Amino acid sequence: MIKEKKIHRERQTKIVATLGPASSTKDMIRAMFDAGADVFRLNFSHGTHDDHRARMKLIREVEADVGRPIAVLADLQGPKLRVGTFAKGPIDLQKGQSFRLDLDKTPGDDRRVNLPHPEIFAAMKPDSDLLLDDGKVRLRVVTCGADFAETVVIVGSKLSDRKGVNVPDVVLPLSPLTEKDRADLEVALAMNVDWIALSFVQRPEDVAEARKLVGDRAAILAKLEKPAAVRNLLPILELADGVMVARGDLGVEMPPEDVPRTQKLILREARRIGKPVIVATQMLESMITAPTPTRAEASDVATAVYDGSDAIMLSAESASGQYPVEAVAMMDRIARHTQADTTYHAGLAAHHPDLQRTAADAITAAAHQVAETIGAAAIVTYTTSGSTTLRAVRERPRVPILCLTSRLETARRLVLSFGVHAVHSVEVTSFSEMVQRAVQIARQDGVAEIGQRVVITAGVPFGTPGNTNVLRIAWIEDQANPPG
């Protein structure tokens, strides 16, 4: 007996929605899921641990109601570098004037201010630039020491208490995990989140440090928001489970004209290695206060989709904006309409990564080609660790990737990946049983209909991670029995 058809997104690019004051009820979370949200982000820069626990509980209730895995991403704050305070309120810095930064905690004036971060002074060199208040103020270091820097103002503006500091030219001797982050991390892991987003990543060692704490309890997503991280892109990609193009800080620390090509570089290299990418920040920012986005924002979202991004993200739009459900629905519509463009898949195929000389890559590439040739409704992967499914994702097929796994945590993590319809299924013990389950679930979840075919890949013997070595074509029949 076929059960009621479950939700199957026809959109391949996933949507990450941040929860916050505007989206913390079960009805709102369910409405955002129904509008298209696949992953929910808990931003540990804001809110209390109890707030996040309450939201997590509601997400899991919605997951149980809809019968679909939902991924949860816990985003750690990371180090926040800020200037101190000013004795008489905001100052007005003029181009060409001298300005001193130091460790003296005395409130500042228009000649100096406290910078309570000795790590910055330790890394600073003459001719280094410092960006204050999201780049509105640019200072160039003239002379510096262990506890001070004499600078000249290159770009002036008003500057007020505790504005942020960015140092784009140097790698700072700072861990990405502050004491607050470590406490937040333990709470997030105890909540059984699926992904941990690591802020302020500069080097592969930063990811390795987080891995020692996280282990295999969650997947790690490295946020690429500093030029140093982009310079270390390949080793970071090797160690992380996925990455985020965090264009807010990245756009402050590098020239704006370099951000688009950097985004494309990250997407291309991550696909080649087989790691999911989220494109984030200011995607539909005007929808914080308006019911529709600007045309430029719609184009920005579409560009991320055209480039093959695994997921696109809403931040304040869904966390604190006036139109959280509408923002998710708009992102869903833009992605679906972009996918419908006849040039969409041709563009993805033009940047197909080279295959490794392995049986697993050969089988996965063959599955993609067979699906194209016979007009299959879906590619089915049976996986334990997720590696078989991630190989299929690299191909960016036109059809859905139906992922069957006996591990709920694997199903949830794979929700983030391009085109994956993840299903937590019972464990199977034979290949014929697996094929039968595949065709049943493909029909039950609306991925395929009677009379259509699916292409199935798996690793035999079962339970051996990365051992993709079997390909099978199966028909969807009335009794869900594969042909002999």
SULHU-V444324 format. One record per residue. N is the residue number from 0. RES is the residue in one small letter. BURIAL is I if it has 16 or more other ideal C-beta (glycine too) atoms within 10 Angstrom, else O. D_LAST is the distance of its C-alpha to the last C-alpha in whole Angstrom. Layout:
N;RES;BURIAL;D_LAST + N;RES;BURIAL;D_LAST
//
This chain:
0;m;O;22 + 1;i;O;22 + 2;k;O;25 + 3;e;O;28 + 4;k;O;27 + 5;k;O;28 + 6;i;O;30 + 7;h;I;28 + 8;r;I;31 + 9;e;O;30 + 10;r;I;33 + 11;q;I;32 + 12;t;I;35 + 13;k;I;36 + 14;i;I;40 + 15;v;I;42 + 16;a;I;44 + 17;t;I;47 + 18;l;I;49 + 19;g;I;52 + 20;p;O;55 + 21;a;I;54 + 22;s;I;50 + 23;s;O;51 + 24;t;O;50 + 25;k;O;46 + 26;d;O;47 + 27;m;I;47 + 28;i;I;45 + 29;r;I;42 + 30;a;I;44 + 31;m;I;43 + 32;f;I;40 + 33;d;O;39 + 34;a;I;41 + 35;g;I;38 + 36;a;I;40 + 37;d;I;37 + 38;v;I;39 + 39;f;I;42 + 40;r;I;45 + 41;l;I;48 + 42;n;I;51 + 43;f;I;53 + 44;s;O;56 + 45;h;O;57 + 46;g;I;57 + 47;t;O;57 + 48;h;O;54 + 49;d;O;55 + 50;d;I;54 + 51;h;I;51 + 52;r;O;50 + 53;a;O;50 + 54;r;I;48 + 55;m;I;45 + 56;k;O;45 + 57;l;I;45 + 58;i;I;42 + 59;r;O;40 + 60;e;O;41 + 61;v;I;40 + 62;e;I;36 + 63;a;O;36 + 64;d;O;37 + 65;v;O;34 + 66;g;O;31 + 67;r;I;31 + 68;p;I;32 + 69;i;I;35 + 70;a;I;37 + 71;v;I;41 + 72;l;I;43 + 73;a;I;46 + 74;d;I;49 + 75;l;I;51 + 76;q;I;55 + 77;g;I;56 + 78;p;I;60 + 79;k;O;62 + 80;l;I;65 + 81;r;I;68 + 82;v;I;71 + 83;g;I;74 + 84;t;O;76 + 85;f;I;79 + 86;a;O;83 + 87;k;O;83 + 88;g;O;80 + 89;p;O;78 + 90;i;I;80 + 91;d;O;79 + 92;l;I;79 + 93;q;O;80 + 94;k;O;79 + 95;g;O;81 + 96;q;O;82 + 97;s;O;82 + 98;f;I;80 + 99;r;I;79 + 100;l;I;77 + 101;d;I;77 + 102;l;O;77 + 103;d;I;80 + 104;k;O;79 + 105;t;O;82 + 106;p;O;81 + 107;g;I;81 + 108;d;O;83 + 109;d;O;82 + 110;r;O;83 + 111;r;I;81 + 112;v;I;78 + 113;n;I;76 + 114;l;I;73 + 115;p;O;72 + 116;h;I;69 + 117;p;O;71 + 118;e;O;67 + 119;i;I;68 + 120;f;I;71 + 121;a;O;70 + 122;a;I;68 + 123;m;I;70 + 124;k;O;72 + 125;p;O;74 + 126;d;O;73 + 127;s;I;70 + 128;d;I;69 + 129;l;I;69 + 130;l;I;67 + 131;l;I;68 + 132;d;I;67 + 133;d;O;64 + 134;g;I;66 + 135;k;O;68 + 136;v;I;71 + 137;r;I;71 + 138;l;I;73 + 139;r;O;73 + 140;v;I;75 + 141;v;O;78 + 142;t;O;79 + 143;c;I;77 + 144;g;O;77 + 145;a;O;76 + 146;d;O;77 + 147;f;I;78 + 148;a;I;77 + 149;e;I;79 + 150;t;I;77 + 151;v;O;78 + 152;v;I;77 + 153;i;O;75 + 154;v;O;73 + 155;g;I;75 + 156;s;I;75 + 157;k;O;75 + 158;l;I;74 + 159;s;O;74 + 160;d;O;73 + 161;r;O;70 + 162;k;I;68 + 163;g;O;66 + 164;v;I;66 + 165;n;I;64 + 166;v;I;64 + 167;p;I;62 + 168;d;I;63 + 169;v;I;63 + 170;v;O;61 + 171;l;I;62 + 172;p;O;62 + 173;l;I;61 + 174;s;I;58 + 175;p;I;55 + 176;l;I;55 + 177;t;I;59 + 178;e;O;60 + 179;k;O;58 + 180;d;I;55 + 181;r;O;55 + 182;a;O;55 + 183;d;I;53 + 184;l;I;50 + 185;e;O;51 + 186;v;I;51 + 187;a;I;48 + 188;l;I;46 + 189;a;O;47 + 190;m;I;45 + 191;n;O;42 + 192;v;I;42 + 193;d;I;39 + 194;w;I;41 + 195;i;I;44 + 196;a;I;46 + 197;l;I;49 + 198;s;I;52 + 199;f;I;55 + 200;v;I;52 + 201;q;I;54 + 202;r;I;53 + 203;p;I;50 + 204;e;O;52 + 205;d;I;52 + 206;v;I;48 + 207;a;O;48 + 208;e;I;51 + 209;a;I;49 + 210;r;I;46 + 211;k;O;48 + 212;l;O;49 + 213;v;I;45 + 214;g;O;43 + 215;d;O;40 + 216;r;O;41 + 217;a;I;40 + 218;a;I;39 + 219;i;I;42 + 220;l;I;43 + 221;a;I;46 + 222;k;I;48 + 223;l;I;50 + 224;e;I;53 + 225;k;I;55 + 226;p;I;56 + 227;a;I;56 + 228;a;I;52 + 229;v;I;51 + 230;r;O;53 + 231;n;I;51 + 232;l;I;48 + 233;l;O;45 + 234;p;O;46 + 235;i;I;46 + 236;l;I;43 + 237;e;O;42 + 238;l;I;43 + 239;a;I;42 + 240;d;I;39 + 241;g;I;40 + 242;v;I;43 + 243;m;I;45 + 244;v;I;47 + 245;a;I;50 + 246;r;I;52 + 247;g;O;55 + 248;d;I;57 + 249;l;I;55 + 250;g;I;57 + 251;v;I;60 + 252;e;I;60 + 253;m;O;59 + 254;p;O;60 + 255;p;O;58 + 256;e;O;58 + 257;d;O;56 + 258;v;I;53 + 259;p;O;51 + 260;r;O;50 + 261;t;I;50 + 262;q;I;47 + 263;k;I;45 + 264;l;O;46 + 265;i;I;45 + 266;l;I;42 + 267;r;O;41 + 268;e;I;41 + 269;a;I;39 + 270;r;I;36 + 271;r;O;37 + 272;i;O;37 + 273;g;I;34 + 274;k;I;36 + 275;p;I;37 + 276;v;I;40 + 277;i;I;42 + 278;v;I;45 + 279;a;I;47 + 280;t;I;51 + 281;q;O;53 + 282;m;I;50 + 283;l;I;51 + 284;e;I;54 + 285;s;I;56 + 286;m;I;54 + 287;i;I;56 + 288;t;O;58 + 289;a;O;57 + 290;p;O;54 + 291;t;O;53 + 292;p;I;53 + 293;t;O;55 + 294;r;O;53 + 295;a;O;54 + 296;e;I;52 + 297;a;I;49 + 298;s;O;49 + 299;d;I;49 + 300;v;I;46 + 301;a;I;44 + 302;t;O;45 + 303;a;I;43 + 304;v;I;40 + 305;y;I;40 + 306;d;I;41 + 307;g;I;37 + 308;s;I;39 + 309;d;I;36 + 310;a;I;39 + 311;i;I;42 + 312;m;I;45 + 313;l;I;47 + 314;s;I;50 + 315;a;I;53 + 316;e;I;52 + 317;s;I;50 + 318;a;I;52 + 319;s;I;55 + 320;g;I;55 + 321;q;O;56 + 322;y;I;53 + 323;p;I;50 + 324;v;I;47 + 325;e;I;48 + 326;a;I;48 + 327;v;I;44 + 328;a;I;44 + 329;m;I;45 + 330;m;I;44 + 331;d;I;40 + 332;r;O;41 + 333;i;I;43 + 334;a;I;39 + 335;r;I;37 + 336;h;O;40 + 337;t;I;40 + 338;q;I;36 + 339;a;O;36 + 340;d;O;38 + 341;t;O;37 + 342;t;O;38 + 343;y;I;37 + 344;h;I;34 + 345;a;O;35 + 346;g;O;38 + 347;l;I;35 + 348;a;O;34 + 349;a;O;37 + 350;h;O;38 + 351;h;O;34 + 352;p;I;35 + 353;d;O;35 + 354;l;O;32 + 355;q;O;32 + 356;r;O;31 + 357;t;O;29 + 358;a;O;25 + 359;a;I;25 + 360;d;I;27 + 361;a;O;25 + 362;i;I;21 + 363;t;I;23 + 364;a;I;24 + 365;a;O;21 + 366;a;I;20 + 367;h;I;23 + 368;q;O;23 + 369;v;I;19 + 370;a;I;20 + 371;e;I;23 + 372;t;O;21 + 373;i;O;18 + 374;g;O;20 + 375;a;I;18 + 376;a;I;20 + 377;a;I;20 + 378;i;I;19 + 379;v;I;18 + 380;t;I;20 + 381;y;I;20 + 382;t;I;23 + 383;t;I;26 + 384;s;I;29 + 385;g;I;28 + 386;s;I;28 + 387;t;I;25 + 388;t;I;25 + 389;l;I;29 + 390;r;I;28 + 391;a;I;25 + 392;v;I;29 + 393;r;I;31 + 394;e;I;29 + 395;r;I;30 + 396;p;I;27 + 397;r;I;27 + 398;v;I;25 + 399;p;I;25 + 400;i;I;24 + 401;l;I;22 + 402;c;I;23 + 403;l;I;22 + 404;t;I;24 + 405;s;I;25 + 406;r;I;29 + 407;l;O;31 + 408;e;I;33 + 409;t;I;31 + 410;a;I;29 + 411;r;I;33 + 412;r;I;34 + 413;l;I;31 + 414;v;I;32 + 415;l;I;35 + 416;s;I;33 + 417;f;I;32 + 418;g;I;29 + 419;v;I;28 + 420;h;I;26 + 421;a;I;27 + 422;v;I;25 + 423;h;I;26 + 424;s;I;23 + 425;v;O;23 + 426;e;O;22 + 427;v;I;19 + 428;t;O;18 + 429;s;O;15 + 430;f;I;13 + 431;s;O;10 + 432;e;O;13 + 433;m;I;14 + 434;v;I;11 + 435;q;I;11 + 436;r;I;15 + 437;a;I;15 + 438;v;I;14 + 439;q;I;16 + 440;i;I;19 + 441;a;I;18 + 442;r;I;19 + 443;q;I;21 + 444;d;I;24 + 445;g;O;24 + 446;v;I;22 + 447;a;I;19 + 448;e;O;19 + 449;i;O;17 + 450;g;O;16 + 451;q;I;16 + 452;r;I;14 + 453;v;I;15 + 454;v;I;15 + 455;i;I;15 + 456;t;I;17 + 457;a;I;18 + 458;g;I;20 + 459;v;O;19 + 460;p;O;21 + 461;f;I;21 + 462;g;O;25 + 463;t;O;26 + 464;p;O;28 + 465;g;I;27 + 466;n;I;24 + 467;t;I;22 + 468;n;I;20 + 469;v;I;16 + 470;l;I;15 + 471;r;I;11 + 472;i;I;11 + 473;a;I;9 + 474;w;O;10 + 475;i;I;13 + 476;e;O;12 + 477;d;O;15 + 478;q;O;14 + 479;a;I;12 + 480;n;O;9 + 481;p;I;6 + 482;p;O;4 + 483;g;O;0
//
